[in-house]
Amino acid sequence: MPVRFRIVPERDLTIVTYSGYVTVEDSLLAAQRYAAHPDFRPDQRFLFDSREVTRHEKDYARFFEMQARMSELFAQTGRDQLIGCLVGAHEASREMAMLARRGWEPVKRLVMTLHEDEAEVLAFLGQPETKLADLLEATRAQG
């Protein structure tokens, strides 16, 4: 599955992992599953990991339409929404993240940053670990 998510309620964090060829439909379906999940909260912080993306659909109109729908979820919160995006060396990873950041720019109270370093993105999101694998292991033990 090109888009997977894991909600870590005890950390107020959702980790979204993208891989391979990612379509707008893949992202939309994942967003719908996320919104229907019992641990969904509109003000959770997000870590988007796009390091494994090799290609992404370039239907920009649909992409921005999907983001407009998703922004309705975030409008429910009264605090700043933090999104840290972990990008890889592959051009598609960075391109997809930059497109997402551009789409979120009009949303007030949403801050999205791009990082190549795991420790940086985790620090931005207020996590004590310096590696994503360590965070996943620590939260697996808690949950």
Residue frames relative to the residue before (quaternion, step in Angstrom):
aa qw qx qy qz dx dy dz
M 1.0000 0.0000 0.0000 0.0000 0.00 0.00 0.00
P 0.4343 -0.7507 0.4390 0.2347 3.62 -0.65 1.07
V 0.7760 0.1875 -0.1234 0.5895 3.62 1.17 -0.46
R 0.0442 0.7793 -0.6212 0.0699 3.55 -0.71 1.15
F 0.0989 -0.7878 0.6019 0.0855 3.56 -1.16 0.51
R 0.1024 -0.7525 0.6465 0.0724 3.49 -1.30 0.50
I 0.2291 -0.7638 0.5922 0.1157 3.55 -0.72 1.10
V 0.1113 -0.7704 0.6270 0.0320 3.55 -0.90 1.02
P 0.2006 -0.8478 0.4746 0.1257 3.60 0.33 1.25
E 0.6556 0.5272 -0.3294 0.4288 3.60 0.98 -0.74
R 0.7078 0.3832 -0.2470 0.5395 3.58 1.29 -0.25
D 0.3805 -0.7298 0.4845 0.2965 3.60 1.28 -0.03
L 0.5545 0.6121 -0.3327 0.4552 3.54 1.13 0.81
T 0.1009 -0.7464 0.6532 0.0782 3.51 -1.20 0.69
I 0.1879 -0.7693 0.6045 0.0861 3.55 -0.88 1.01
V 0.0788 -0.7850 0.6144 0.0057 3.56 -0.74 1.12
T 0.1089 -0.8067 0.5806 0.0151 3.55 -0.71 1.13
Y 0.1457 -0.7730 0.6159 0.0432 3.53 -0.89 1.06
S 0.0692 0.8010 -0.5928 0.0476 3.57 -1.06 0.73
G 0.8137 0.2621 -0.2019 0.4779 3.52 -1.26 0.53
Y 0.7388 -0.3132 0.3041 0.5135 3.52 -1.03 -0.94
V 0.1132 -0.8146 0.5687 0.0144 3.58 -0.57 1.18
T 0.1728 -0.7787 0.5975 0.0823 3.56 -0.83 1.06
V 0.6404 -0.4943 0.4101 0.4212 3.55 -1.28 0.28
E 0.6297 0.5442 -0.3290 0.4461 3.58 0.99 -0.81
D 0.6125 0.5440 -0.3453 0.4579 3.61 1.02 -0.79
S 0.6852 0.4846 -0.2781 0.4673 3.57 0.89 -0.97
L 0.6518 0.5215 -0.3097 0.4552 3.57 0.97 -0.85
L 0.6596 0.5001 -0.3100 0.4677 3.60 0.92 -0.86
A 0.6443 0.5066 -0.3238 0.4727 3.59 0.98 -0.80
A 0.6402 0.5198 -0.3234 0.4641 3.61 0.98 -0.82
Q 0.6533 0.5066 -0.3150 0.4662 3.59 0.99 -0.77
R 0.6451 0.5007 -0.3164 0.4827 3.59 1.01 -0.82
Y 0.6310 0.5346 -0.3245 0.4590 3.57 1.03 -0.82
A 0.6841 0.4943 -0.2878 0.4525 3.61 0.83 -0.97
A 0.7000 0.4523 -0.2625 0.4864 3.60 1.14 -0.60
H 0.5099 0.6682 -0.4115 0.3525 3.59 1.25 -0.25
P 0.5386 -0.6538 0.4170 0.3295 3.63 -0.92 0.78
D 0.6956 0.4472 -0.2804 0.4874 3.64 1.15 -0.46
F 0.3833 0.7283 -0.4832 0.2986 3.60 1.27 0.14
R 0.0689 0.7354 -0.6726 0.0461 3.52 -1.11 0.85
P 0.4810 -0.7149 0.4189 0.2863 3.63 -0.72 0.96
D 0.7360 0.4209 -0.2482 0.4686 3.60 1.15 -0.39
Q 0.3434 0.7365 -0.5149 0.2730 3.59 1.16 0.41
R 0.4538 -0.6291 0.5489 0.3114 3.54 -1.24 0.49
F 0.2421 -0.7808 0.5645 0.1142 3.54 -1.20 0.60
L 0.1158 -0.7096 0.6863 0.1097 3.47 -1.27 0.63
F 0.1132 -0.7721 0.6241 0.0389 3.57 -0.59 1.18
D 0.1013 -0.7943 0.5986 0.0240 3.57 -0.61 1.14
S 0.0036 -0.8264 0.5609 -0.0504 3.57 -0.29 1.29
R 0.3076 0.8032 -0.4746 0.1871 3.61 1.22 0.27
E 0.7343 0.4262 -0.2314 0.4750 3.59 1.08 -0.65
V 0.4268 0.6898 -0.4761 0.3396 3.61 1.24 0.23
T 0.1807 -0.7900 0.5790 0.0897 3.55 -0.89 0.98
R 0.7662 -0.0382 0.0295 0.6408 3.55 1.24 -0.61
H 0.0733 -0.7734 0.6237 0.0867 3.54 -1.27 0.34
E 0.5899 -0.5795 0.4390 0.3515 3.51 -1.22 0.65
K 0.2368 -0.8029 0.5370 0.1043 3.55 -0.88 0.92
D 0.3145 0.7036 -0.5520 0.3181 3.53 0.91 1.00
Y 0.1975 -0.8526 0.4741 0.0961 3.54 0.32 1.33
A 0.6185 0.5479 -0.3550 0.4373 3.60 0.99 -0.73
R 0.6840 0.4651 -0.2838 0.4851 3.59 0.89 -0.90
F 0.6181 0.5584 -0.3404 0.4361 3.55 1.04 -0.80
F 0.7128 0.4387 -0.2637 0.4796 3.59 0.81 -0.97
E 0.5850 0.5505 -0.3656 0.4702 3.60 1.16 -0.54
M 0.6431 0.5127 -0.3121 0.4756 3.57 1.00 -0.88
Q 0.6648 0.4984 -0.3138 0.4597 3.60 0.91 -0.85
A 0.6080 0.5437 -0.3562 0.4559 3.59 1.05 -0.68
R 0.6488 0.5056 -0.3153 0.4733 3.59 1.00 -0.78
M 0.6707 0.4967 -0.2959 0.4647 3.54 0.97 -0.89
S 0.6172 0.5582 -0.3584 0.4232 3.60 1.02 -0.68
E 0.5553 0.5942 -0.3913 0.4306 3.59 1.19 -0.43
L 0.6101 0.5401 -0.3464 0.4648 3.59 1.11 -0.66
F 0.7112 0.4670 -0.2567 0.4586 3.55 0.91 -0.96
A 0.5654 0.6068 -0.3862 0.4036 3.58 1.17 -0.45
Q 0.5837 0.6132 -0.3582 0.3937 3.59 1.22 -0.37
T 0.6722 0.5190 -0.2913 0.4404 3.58 1.19 -0.36
G 0.3572 -0.7429 0.5281 0.2041 3.54 -1.16 0.57
R 0.6923 0.4340 -0.2904 0.4980 3.59 1.21 0.11
D 0.6701 -0.4834 0.3655 0.4286 3.55 -1.29 0.26
Q 0.2977 -0.7329 0.5910 0.1580 3.53 -1.05 0.88
L 0.1444 -0.8055 0.5719 0.0570 3.59 -0.65 1.10
I 0.0014 -0.7690 0.6385 -0.0311 3.53 -0.93 1.02
G 0.0804 -0.7723 0.6296 0.0256 3.54 -0.73 1.10
C 0.1442 -0.8023 0.5771 0.0494 3.54 -0.74 1.07
L 0.2258 -0.7624 0.5988 0.0958 3.52 -0.79 1.11
V 0.0778 -0.8206 0.5662 -0.0007 3.57 -0.51 1.21
G 0.3358 -0.7470 0.5447 0.1804 3.53 -1.21 0.61
A 0.7334 -0.4350 0.3131 0.4182 3.49 -1.36 -0.14
H 0.5871 0.5916 -0.3756 0.4054 3.60 1.13 -0.56
E 0.5540 -0.6457 0.4172 0.3194 3.59 -0.87 0.95
A 0.6379 0.5440 -0.3345 0.4304 3.61 0.97 -0.79
S 0.6061 0.5590 -0.3499 0.4446 3.60 1.06 -0.70
R 0.7064 0.4506 -0.2543 0.4830 3.56 0.80 -1.03
E 0.6447 0.5370 -0.3223 0.4382 3.59 0.95 -0.87
M 0.6683 0.4944 -0.3027 0.4662 3.58 0.90 -0.91
A 0.6568 0.5073 -0.3088 0.4646 3.60 0.97 -0.84
M 0.6668 0.4937 -0.3074 0.4661 3.59 0.93 -0.82
L 0.6147 0.5326 -0.3401 0.4721 3.57 1.08 -0.69
A 0.6504 0.5076 -0.3118 0.4712 3.57 0.96 -0.87
R 0.6517 0.5128 -0.3256 0.4542 3.59 0.90 -0.87
R 0.6386 0.5221 -0.3229 0.4641 3.58 0.98 -0.84
G 0.6681 0.5126 -0.2979 0.4496 3.58 1.00 -0.80
W 0.7002 0.4600 -0.2663 0.4766 3.59 1.12 -0.64
E 0.4447 0.7347 -0.4410 0.2606 3.63 1.16 -0.35
P 0.7031 0.4660 -0.3101 0.4385 3.66 0.84 -0.74
V 0.5848 0.5957 -0.3755 0.4027 3.61 1.21 -0.38
K 0.3589 -0.7363 0.5367 0.2026 3.54 -0.60 1.16
R 0.8280 0.2343 -0.1996 0.4688 3.53 -1.20 0.67
L 0.6111 0.5026 -0.3795 0.4795 3.59 1.16 0.44
V 0.0672 -0.7865 0.6139 -0.0027 3.56 -0.79 1.09
M 0.0003 0.7953 -0.6047 0.0431 3.56 -0.66 1.15
T 0.0520 -0.7961 0.6029 -0.0055 3.54 -0.84 1.04
L 0.3116 -0.7292 0.5811 0.1831 3.55 -1.23 0.57
H 0.0293 -0.8015 0.5958 -0.0417 3.54 -0.95 0.96
E 0.2984 -0.7239 0.5897 0.1979 3.55 -1.18 0.62
D 0.7112 0.4424 -0.2195 0.5003 3.54 1.26 -0.47
E 0.4892 -0.6866 0.4589 0.2805 3.58 -0.80 1.04
A 0.6516 0.5236 -0.3286 0.4397 3.60 0.88 -0.89
E 0.6488 0.5266 -0.3199 0.4466 3.60 0.98 -0.81
V 0.6967 0.4627 -0.2945 0.4624 3.58 0.80 -0.95
L 0.6471 0.5118 -0.3277 0.4602 3.60 1.01 -0.73
A 0.6328 0.5112 -0.3294 0.4793 3.60 1.03 -0.73
F 0.6184 0.5464 -0.3377 0.4528 3.60 0.99 -0.83
L 0.7371 0.4055 -0.2132 0.4968 3.57 1.03 -0.83
G 0.5536 -0.6637 0.3679 0.3430 3.58 1.27 0.26
Q 0.4787 0.6659 -0.4404 0.3654 3.58 1.15 0.51
P 0.4669 -0.7170 0.4411 0.2708 3.62 -0.90 0.83
E 0.6009 0.5786 -0.3653 0.4132 3.61 1.13 -0.49
T 0.3385 -0.7272 0.5582 0.2118 3.56 -1.29 0.39
K 0.7337 0.2897 -0.2033 0.5800 3.58 1.30 -0.08
L 0.5465 -0.6352 0.4426 0.3193 3.55 -1.00 0.89
A 0.6230 0.5449 -0.3438 0.4436 3.60 0.99 -0.78
D 0.6445 0.5143 -0.3224 0.4649 3.60 1.02 -0.75
L 0.6319 0.5177 -0.3295 0.4735 3.59 1.01 -0.79
L 0.6638 0.5025 -0.3079 0.4604 3.58 0.90 -0.91
E 0.6584 0.4999 -0.3071 0.4715 3.58 0.97 -0.82
A 0.6596 0.5117 -0.3079 0.4564 3.60 0.92 -0.87
T 0.7138 0.4331 -0.2638 0.4829 3.58 0.91 -0.84
R 0.5658 0.5589 -0.3880 0.4657 3.60 1.15 -0.45
A 0.6601 0.5080 -0.3018 0.4638 3.57 1.00 -0.84
Q 0.6593 0.5066 -0.2997 0.4678 3.59 1.10 -0.72
G 0.7666 0.4214 -0.1941 0.4440 3.55 0.94 -0.97
